[in-house]
Amino acid sequence: MSEENELKSITGNTVQLIVFSVGREEYGLEIERIQEVIRMKSIKKLPRAPKFILGVMNLRGNIIPVVGLREKFNLDPLNYNDTTRVIVVNHRDKLVGMVVDEVTRVVNVPVSSIEGNPDMVSDRTRALVRGVAKLEDQVIILVELDYLLYAVDEIQYED
């Protein structure tokens, strides 16, 4: 990982991640990138948006775009349920919601347990994945937020 793109450490030796599931996989994102996690709310569709841009939602008076990670990862859609969450992140000084199947936990991962992209993945997958974190017998895929949300930058909407 480049110095500019390195994971931020909370103590110098560990990184705090929020772990969420989409489909059968678990993904991680650095906690400092996250504004909040909320229950699913009403989403208004945007005409002619890519299928993974689910629309916009009203978050305490702020209209924010919402990305469906199932759609972004080319998984079959599911009906939203009690575990569905929206992870609200600050992306380029704008709030953006990401719909995930479930937020499972927050973990502290030793920096030494984080590896870069596996060599066998395609360039397209490599752009989405920052690396992998090994926790006991589990692997958590660390997502690249900028790649996940690149299309959001194109959306024009009123505050």
VOGU-3710 file (C-alpha; in Angstrom, 3 decimals, decimal comma):
1> mseenelksi> 0,000/0,000/0,000  1,252/3,484/-0,766  1,955/5,850/2,111  -0,937/8,074/1,007  -3,318/5,116/0,916  -2,205/3,385/4,120  -4,663/2,401/6,795  -4,703/4,788/9,698  -3,650/3,294/12,993  -5,335/4,113/16,285
11> tgntvqlivf> -2,405/3,197/18,507  0,399/2,806/16,008  0,009/-0,977/16,048  -3,712/-1,535/15,433  -6,453/-0,336/13,097  -10,073/-0,098/14,219  -12,502/-1,450/11,611  -16,248/-1,667/11,360  -17,106/-5,081/9,938  -20,190/-5,533/7,766
21> svgreeygle> -21,615/-8,252/5,581  -22,839/-8,150/2,014  -23,954/-11,541/0,825  -21,802/-14,239/2,399  -18,663/-12,116/2,731  -17,439/-9,844/5,487  -15,900/-6,503/4,656  -14,124/-3,914/6,740  -13,790/-0,148/6,658  -11,716/2,082/8,907
31> ieriqevirm> -13,928/3,495/11,627  -12,695/7,078/11,162  -14,202/7,099/7,640  -17,660/6,490/9,108  -20,020/9,241/10,229  -22,695/6,915/11,638  -24,627/3,684/11,109  -28,407/3,929/10,825  -31,371/1,658/10,223  -32,759/1,520/6,711
41> ksikklprap> -34,861/4,566/5,749  -37,006/5,494/2,788  -34,983/6,020/-0,395  -36,193/8,075/-3,365  -34,973/6,741/-6,717  -33,053/8,967/-9,117  -33,874/8,731/-12,830  -31,156/7,301/-15,101  -28,773/6,598/-12,216  -26,562/3,493/-12,342
51> kfilgvmnlr> -28,328/0,513/-10,769  -26,086/0,587/-7,681  -27,080/4,199/-6,936  -30,298/3,405/-5,096  -31,336/7,046/-4,834  -31,276/9,670/-2,100  -32,504/9,827/1,489  -33,235/12,570/3,964  -30,846/12,354/6,914  -31,928/14,965/9,470
61> gniipvvglr> -32,551/17,555/6,765  -29,556/16,624/4,586  -30,255/14,922/1,264  -27,593/12,238/0,764  -27,001/9,776/-2,089  -27,307/6,088/-1,251  -25,283/3,270/-2,827  -26,389/-0,363/-2,653  -23,365/-2,570/-2,062  -25,266/-5,700/-3,154
71> ekfnldplny> -25,867/-3,990/-6,476  -22,299/-2,683/-6,653  -20,971/-6,210/-6,061  -23,375/-7,710/-8,656  -25,271/-9,757/-6,070  -28,972/-10,528/-6,221  -31,036/-7,929/-4,358  -32,669/-8,903/-1,077  -35,623/-7,424/0,710  -34,481/-5,126/3,478
81> ndttrvivvn> -34,959/-6,518/6,984  -34,211/-5,725/10,630  -30,459/-6,231/10,146  -30,126/-4,044/7,026  -28,081/-0,946/7,791  -26,930/2,204/6,067  -23,327/3,105/6,787  -23,022/6,875/6,376  -19,529/7,922/5,354  -17,874/11,230/4,641
91> hrdklvgmvv> -16,717/10,994/1,024  -14,934/14,035/-0,371  -16,659/16,329/2,121  -20,130/14,943/1,330  -22,179/12,424/3,273  -22,999/9,228/1,372  -25,011/6,215/2,546  -24,008/2,628/1,762  -26,640/-0,089/2,228  -25,225/-3,308/3,695
101> devtrvvnvp> -26,897/-6,538/4,799  -25,653/-6,231/8,369  -23,091/-4,464/10,525  -21,613/-7,221/12,647  -18,959/-5,688/14,898  -16,093/-3,293/15,482  -12,643/-4,869/15,759  -9,093/-3,763/16,454  -6,773/-5,405/13,944  -2,991/-5,466/14,375
111> vssiegnpdm> -1,325/-3,669/11,468  0,892/-6,752/11,090  -2,245/-8,812/10,286  -3,150/-6,670/7,267  -1,845/-7,607/3,834  -2,145/-5,886/0,482  -4,206/-7,221/-2,381  -3,835/-10,903/-3,175  -1,803/-11,331/-6,385  -4,434/-13,480/-8,062
121> vsdrtralvr> -7,221/-10,889/-8,202  -8,105/-8,969/-11,360  -7,323/-5,280/-11,797  -11,011/-4,464/-11,387  -11,170/-6,332/-8,076  -7,840/-4,871/-6,989  -9,326/-1,355/-7,357  -12,160/-2,287/-4,989  -10,020/-4,038/-2,359  -7,473/-2,196/-0,211
131> gvakledqvi> -6,222/-5,408/1,323  -7,198/-8,231/3,626  -7,133/-8,467/7,405  -6,521/-11,805/9,091  -8,350/-12,317/12,386  -7,843/-15,739/13,968  -9,428/-18,048/11,373  -11,263/-15,285/9,464  -10,384/-13,010/6,585  -11,977/-9,571/6,309
141> ilveldylly> -11,824/-7,820/2,955  -10,888/-4,154/3,347  -12,806/-2,053/0,831  -11,501/0,947/-1,087  -14,090/3,640/-0,386  -13,070/5,932/-3,261  -13,597/3,158/-5,817  -16,895/2,089/-4,262  -18,262/5,611/-4,443  -16,689/6,981/-7,630
151> avdeiqyed> -20,063/7,321/-9,421  -21,531/9,357/-6,546  -19,281/12,254/-7,537  -21,281/12,555/-10,777  -24,671/13,005/-9,048  -26,125/16,482/-9,081  -28,654/17,127/-6,328  -29,892/20,001/-4,241  -29,177/20,290/-0,491
//
